[in-house]
């Protein structure tokens, strides 16, 4: 059988037949010793035949008719995948495609064809692609990508970083040669193959060259390739503006608007900025639009307003409403009051006429600031100006009273709203229910809910046929006495009309508010969720989290975990609130193992814990029992600080301090570490991040590490806690069978300068030495060098020592506790513990 080779320059396995000739044309000589011939491997021409041929079988006819075994197919696929990868590495991309097409279009291995794709070595393929690109054969690579995509490969997976760099060089080469059309077409092609274009070439590099040619169509095409096309489009407008080419900027604006189906606020802002830069004066509507879309940025909004004044464009009432909106978003009540006073003065002069949006915005400003009296005063201004409030106005008024805890005032406003003929929406009802729940008036919230659900809302004046005058209703309500109903007051003001009944339509948020009013009654909360489902509403993440919280408060950890699993089973994506609520339920039921497992699980799912999550875990224990518990807590504390959150350092310090004092005291002894250092109550409010960080560093060391303690920068109490915490760790590790290898070294800030300047460091060292020597009986050494008695022994000093002045070793501020002393202390503690038992 003759074998064909697809490429004359490459043969992965050279196989000779018995009749093959030698290089000089003569027949080969028969060897004296018969060599063992390796089995011939298939070459390129055998690809389809190897995958379709049925091997010879012996035995039953059913065995002969059987298909090739799966193991032999996998071996063939593995071989051809390796062969294709090596061909691609040598730059033979066409041969790679030939093998791939033969494999992937074969019916015999249709089920196993994904194995071939998975066994392709992308590293070798990327090396070959990079070599082809360096030779300047960009067209060959693009054709290869097209065929690879047709065969089912992901083209972007065949590239590595060097290959992407070579591709970027080719793209820049096209741009430098002025072939911008080809460059953009290449970018569009690569984007279709799911390449990250910004990783291939700098977007601004190509864009600057396109802007230089003043081709807005090509610039918009290029910007559309990137995911951040809106921002690039703003850059296009800005660059055309720098070249004073307003025609190209407008043309690019229209092209992008038609292509994207709309514009974002950044594009409008860039276009208007460009018009302003060209000294083109827009009208007041353009300025209002620009201010409105940027109302979240108060400084920019007021900058546009000042620019409008400088250009001589007169502001209308909409302009001032937008300024009030910007102040409301920025929580600037003072600035909003000044603007409101200014426009009220202009309205008194007849220059402006305030509308309902002006009053509503001011009411919202005061409502957000919990200034309910000022909000009601704006309502009085509306009565004086004969401006009827809309549903947004009433919602803001209700929020003003609800935020201040004035439930009765809020209900009174709600009834007044009904009297004026304004139909309430779900938001107004939710505001009232939320005010009742926040004021702990749970029964009142349920009574209102079921009354609304049963009877709906009776509107005395139909909003379609006739509206009641808001001024008349307000005067009637003011004039009624305490026992006069709204209905009788309004009947005196206007002839009575047939009431319109508006049904109450609760939302998911309505039920969530009522669930918070259930307290620990999880049966009632579960019934509310069932009622929600019967009304065609689907409980959301907040509903399930509230149910988990209720189970936890009721000490029903089993129900809490069932609700947590049900939340996952219904297809709702878990968030930090759901995990934190479940962790809180576990902590409240002293199931800390599950709480910490949930904490680790949420981090595995890339869900970042928030301040409540960390604080819940830090307060999970009111007493530490083991070193592992302290290390676990300090690890969470360090994570919390790295995440940018602040913790209650004093609470954590108190728990660690109590755990450390176990070195000195038995279980039945009381102790007060703070009293030993005249600890003042004022110091309890200062942060202890330095202390806790030092404790965390020392306690997270391995048992075999050197026990070097750095107490510099700490007070005497803090230094004492750090030293005792390390001793407690040594004790617990020793009880677990871990030996002590080194001495314990404590570093203070003693030096010649500090001893002359202050005695704090000396007091600290004396305090630590007293604890170690007097209370624990350890052997403490505060100096290095010969002992003092050797310095004054005449038998040791040389004969001429009379002329020498004896030198004491320099005090380096280091305290050493010997290893032998620690072992002796630990053994005594162990015997004492056994005796207590």
Secondary structure, DSSP 8 states (H G I E B T S, - for coil): -----S-TT--SS----TT-B-TTSSB----SS----------GGGHHHHHH------SSHHHHT----HHHHHHHHHHHHHHHHHHHHTT-HHHHHHHHHHHHT-STTTTTHHHHHHHS-HHHHHHHHHHHHHTT-HHHHHHHHHHHHHTT--GGGG--HHHHHHHHHHHHHHHHTT-HHHHHHHHHHHHHTT--GGGTS-HHHHHHHHHHTT-HHHHHHHHHTSTTHHHHHHHHHHHHHHTT-HHHHHHHHHHHHHHHTS--HHHHHHHHHHHHHTT----HHHHHHHHHHTTT-HHHHHHHHHHHHHTT----HHHHHHHHHHHHHTT-HHHHHHHHHHHHHHHHTTS----HHHHHHHHHHHHHTT-HHHHHHHHHHHHHTT----HHHHHHHHHHHHHTT-HHHHHHHHHHHHHTT----HHHHHHHHHHHHHTT-HHHHHHHHHHHHHH-EEESS-TTT----HHHHHHHHHHS-TT--HHHHHHHHS-----EEE-----HHHHHHHHHTTTT-HHHHHHHHHHHHHTT----HHHHHHHHHHHHHTT-HHHHHHHHHHHHHTT----HHHHHHHHHHHHHTT-HHHHHHHHHHHHHTT----HHHHHHHHTS-SS--SHHHHHHHHHHHHHHHHTT----HHHHHHHHHHHHGGGTS-TT----TGGGGT--GGGGGS--HHHHHHHHHHHTS-TTS-EEEE-TT--HHHHHHHHHHHHHHHHHHHHTT----S-EEEE----HHHHHH-SHHHHHHHHHHHIIIIIT---EE---SS-HHHHT-TTTS-GGGGGS--------SEEEE-HHHHHHHHHHHHHHHHHH-
